[in-house]
Amino acid sequence: MSAMRKKKSVKTLKGDQTKALILETALEIFNERGYEATTMRAIADKAGLSLGNAYYYFRSKEYLIQAFYHRLNEAHLAAALPALDRDHTLKARLLTVMRLKIETMEPYHEFAGVLFKTAAHPESPLNPFGEESDPVRRAAIELCEKVVEGSNARIPKDLRAELPYLIWVYSMGIVLFWIHDNSPRHRRTYRLVDHTVDLVDKLITLASNPLMRPLRKQSLRLLDELRNAAADLEADEETN
Amino acid sequence: MSAMRKKKSVKTLKGDQTKALILETALEIFNERGYEATTMRAIADKAGLSLGNAYYYFRSKEYLIQAFYHRLNEAHLAAALPALDRDHTLKARLLTVMRLKIETMEPYHEFAGVLFKTAAHPESPLNPFGEESDPVRRAAIELCEKVVEGSNARIPKDLRAELPYLIWVYSMGIVLFWIHDNSPRHRRTYRLVDHTVDLVDKLITLASNPLMRPLRKQSLRLLDELRNAAADLEADEETN
């Protein structure tokens, strides 16, 4: 039994390595030729694998991109979770997580630009808001939850429930800015993070004020309405 | 002299008719085949014109889309300007202008979806935020200026200066929602307009409060930073 388990884990390890090899190779070719022009055959050839073997690990090119998102997110989690232990204010925690988001994506800046040309389309399966990105998005929103929950900020329940999602949307905006940012070392993105984190923190404080309750409730209802519309739209497109 | 002027104006009129004919024909074919698959030759053929004649009026397909934006905006202005005379509160004026925006675009809903597939890309010359859309955008922002200036709302100078642009960005968001809205008679978009106009009006009142001055100033600085970044990005792309 123990021998069998060992054998299986060696096999899994080998599978993981092959998977990683395919992903690395794909990112290289995407970078050279663009996403659209790259075929699974070209990826398999360059990785020294049969086409069937490549398809065994990734059912299509889109799954490669999802794997890429997944890897970026894992790197972010690995960097952010220990760093969060140091910070207790919401502002400091938000700043840590946002700065590390950019830092961990740094090696892929060029590729992110290539990818964006495809992913920006709302109907693209590569769109981070789309259904295919669900698992990675959920993991990313969970991190935002930790940012809020581990802080000493006093936030009313209604807002607290939506805040992780809102912070995630905000972080997507920062990533979008970073993709287009050509300033040296992306200084401009880091400055934007500093300024917006400060502003977001102040807005949360303002929205948490009891006097703001009606306006806050109304805003949250609107958020809900928008999300329902987006979900219905996605359902529509699937049945079409 | 008078005869000559008359002759010239007849010629201009004929030119305007040909231009309108080309635009109508183009919209029809775009609708049938999509924007990408349509050639200037197909448009000229269907309109019964020589290719040279079609190019004389529109240097490329993109100019046709700009002409389409222009026409939509003219229709909106023609409907909104007289209607604004009735309303004096900012909320009522905003509601009038937003509802008429959707109403005047209504006949082109299907085409707007076709167009959006191309125009959504930030680097597309059809993007409403891009440089090529400058004249129409300026005219649309001017209308937003009238919405603010003709109202009895008390808005501090700093916010008042940026409000027309912000209202225009908000209206683009509503248009985006409408493009994807498949509810009967676009009821959902109208409901969204009602809810967001109410919220926007309250947020303007809040932001105009003297206590909000520091936060308002900070938000406006951020807006400026974002716009500068967008302008630099556009300049970058032109030199590349």
Interface residues (C-beta under 8 A of the other chain):
Chain A: K117 A120 H121 P122 F177 H180 D181 N182 R188 R191 L192 H195 T196 D198 L199 K202 L203 L206 L215 Q218 S219 R221 L222 E225 L226 A229 L233 D236
Chain B: K117 A120 H121 P122 E123 F177 H180 D181 N182 R188 R191 L192 H195 T196 D198 L199 K202 L203 L206 L215 Q218 S219 R221 L222 E225 L226 A229 L233 D236
